[in-house]
Amino acid sequence: MASCFHDLGLTGWLGLIPFGGGVLVGLTTSLVPLPPEVATPLVTFGPLAFTVPVIICLGFIPGQGKMNRFGPPSGQESPAEVF
């Protein structure tokens, strides 16, 4: 996932967004007393609110296709690797 963000010229740390969303939802439901009819869908579908947009962005936004600060795009060799 980090290499996909690097292809977009973004930091790979953004790959932690889905994980952070799941932790945030888990902490919220454990710290705030919620009735089961609210807590169950929140725990089930809440992390998807963070995960799905990241996957969609990585799947549909094309990479830069050129060298950026993270190196060459995936699937291309850098000049240093050729020699």
C-alpha positions as CSV (number, residue, x, y, z in Angstrom):
1,M,0.0,0.0,0.0
2,A,2.9,2.4,0.8
3,S,4.2,2.0,-2.8
4,C,0.8,3.0,-4.2
5,F,0.9,6.2,-2.1
6,H,4.5,6.8,-3.3
7,D,3.4,6.4,-6.9
8,L,1.0,9.3,-6.2
9,G,3.8,11.4,-4.6
10,L,2.3,11.0,-1.1
11,T,3.8,9.5,2.0
12,G,3.2,5.9,2.8
13,W,2.1,6.7,6.3
14,L,-1.3,7.5,4.8
15,G,-1.8,3.7,4.7
16,L,-2.5,3.9,8.4
17,I,-5.7,5.7,7.8
18,P,-7.9,2.5,7.6
19,F,-6.2,1.1,10.7
20,G,-6.6,4.4,12.6
21,G,-10.3,4.5,11.6
22,G,-10.9,1.1,13.1
23,V,-9.1,2.0,16.3
24,L,-11.1,5.3,16.5
25,V,-14.4,3.4,16.1
26,G,-13.3,0.8,18.6
27,L,-12.4,3.3,21.2
28,T,-15.5,5.3,20.7
29,T,-17.8,2.3,21.1
30,S,-15.9,1.1,24.2
31,L,-15.7,4.5,25.9
32,V,-19.2,5.8,25.1
33,P,-22.1,3.7,26.3
34,L,-24.2,3.1,23.2
35,P,-27.3,0.9,22.8
36,P,-26.6,-2.3,20.9
37,E,-28.8,-1.2,18.0
38,V,-26.3,1.7,17.4
39,A,-23.1,0.0,18.5
40,T,-23.4,-3.1,16.3
41,P,-23.7,-1.2,13.0
42,L,-21.1,1.3,14.1
43,V,-18.5,-1.4,14.8
44,T,-19.4,-3.3,11.7
45,F,-19.5,-0.5,9.1
46,G,-17.6,2.3,10.8
47,P,-14.1,1.1,9.8
48,L,-15.3,0.8,6.2
49,A,-15.9,4.5,6.1
50,F,-12.1,4.9,6.4
51,T,-11.0,1.9,4.4
52,V,-13.2,2.1,1.3
53,P,-12.2,5.7,0.3
54,V,-8.5,4.8,0.6
55,I,-8.9,1.7,-1.6
56,I,-11.0,3.6,-4.2
57,C,-8.4,6.4,-4.3
58,L,-5.5,3.9,-4.7
59,G,-7.4,1.9,-7.3
60,F,-8.7,4.7,-9.6
61,I,-6.2,7.5,-9.3
62,P,-3.3,6.9,-11.7
63,G,0.2,7.3,-10.4
64,Q,2.5,10.2,-11.5
65,G,4.2,8.0,-14.0
66,K,7.5,9.8,-13.5
67,M,10.3,10.0,-10.9
68,N,9.2,11.7,-7.7
69,R,10.9,12.1,-4.3
70,F,10.2,8.4,-3.5
71,G,11.9,7.1,-6.6
72,P,10.6,5.8,-10.0
73,P,7.0,4.5,-10.4
74,S,6.3,0.9,-9.6
75,G,7.4,-1.4,-12.3
76,Q,10.1,0.8,-13.6
77,E,13.8,0.4,-12.8
78,S,15.8,3.3,-11.6
79,P,19.0,4.1,-13.5
80,A,21.1,2.9,-10.5
81,E,19.5,-0.5,-10.7
82,V,20.3,-0.9,-14.4
83,F,24.1,-0.6,-13.9
